[in-house]
Structures are given as C-alpha cells and as structure tokens.
C-alpha cells in the first residue's frame, strides 16, 4: 500500500515540477535533476527500491531550496519524504 502511495506522490511531484516556471539557474538545475530522478523511479519499481535513500537526501536538500519561492512544490516534496520515512528510508 505504501509503495503505491509513494508512486502516486512521485507522479504528483513530477507533474508539479513540470509546471514550475520562472526559476533561476540554480533552481533550474535542481528541478532538472529531480525530474530525471523521479521519471526513472516512477517508471521502474526496482530502481525505486535501490535509489530511495539517495532520493531522500536530494529531496531534503530541495525542500530548503524551494520552500520560500515554491511553497506548493515544497508541500508535495514533504509528502514524498513522509511516505519514504514511513517505509523506513
């Protein structure tokens, strides 16, 4: 059940990242990296299980980067982090 919820949240985060506009160069790089990571993870569950820990670190870093200018994106990232925490990551 939690894996399904995580997949749904990752898909929601991916969609939110696609809609994020007007960012500086640094934010654009963070967005591009997260889009690539999430795209891979959403498509391949085996990859998701192997790379969740690294994704957790990147998402935690992203929260600090986005929380002031992109609060909606920050909320979705936090939901993903909460789901990963419930799974033991």
C-alpha positions in Angstrom: 0.0 0.0 0.0 2.7 2.5 0.9 4.6 1.8 -2.3 1.5 2.6 -4.3 1.1 5.8 -2.4 4.7 6.7 -2.9 4.4 6.1 -6.6 1.3 8.4 -6.7 3.2 11.1 -4.8 6.2 10.8 -7.1 4.0 11.2 -10.1 2.3 14.2 -8.5 5.7 15.7 -7.7 6.8 15.0 -11.3 3.8 16.9 -12.6 4.3 19.8 -10.2 8.0 20.0 -11.3 6.8 20.2 -14.9 4.5 23.1 -14.1 7.1 25.1 -12.2 8.2 28.2 -14.1 10.3 31.3 -13.7 13.3 29.9 -11.8 16.9 31.0 -11.6 19.7 28.9 -13.0 20.4 27.1 -9.7 16.8 26.2 -9.2 16.5 25.1 -12.8 19.4 22.6 -12.2 17.7 21.2 -9.0 14.4 20.9 -10.9 16.1 19.1 -13.8 17.8 16.6 -11.5 14.7 15.9 -9.6 12.7 15.4 -12.8 15.2 12.9 -14.1 15.3 11.0 -10.8 11.6 10.9 -10.4 11.0 10.0 -14.0 13.3 7.0 -13.6 11.8 5.9 -10.3 8.2 6.2 -11.4 8.8 4.0 -14.5 10.9 1.3 -12.8 9.9 0.0 -9.3 13.2 -2.0 -9.0 15.1 1.2 -9.5 12.8 2.9 -6.9 13.8 0.4 -4.2 17.5 0.7 -4.9 17.6 4.5 -5.1 15.1 5.7 -2.4 17.8 6.6 0.1 19.6 8.9 -2.4 16.4 10.4 -3.5 15.5 11.1 0.2 18.7 13.1 0.5 18.1 15.1 -2.7 14.5 15.8 -1.8 15.5 17.0 1.7 18.0 19.4 0.1 15.4 20.5 -2.4 12.9 21.4 0.4 15.3 24.1 1.6 15.9 25.4 -1.9 12.2 25.7 -2.8 10.3 26.5 0.4 10.3 30.3 0.0 9.5 30.7 -3.7 7.6 27.5 -4.4 5.5 26.5 -1.4 3.2 24.1 -3.3 6.2 22.2 -4.6 7.7 22.1 -1.1 4.5 20.6 0.3 4.5 17.8 -2.3 8.2 17.1 -1.7 7.4 16.9 2.0 4.6 14.4 1.4 7.1 12.2 -0.6 9.6 12.4 2.3 6.9 11.5 4.8 6.0 8.5 2.7 9.6 7.4 2.4 10.0 7.8 6.2 7.1 5.5 6.8 8.8 2.9 4.6 11.9 3.2 6.7 14.1 5.4 4.5 
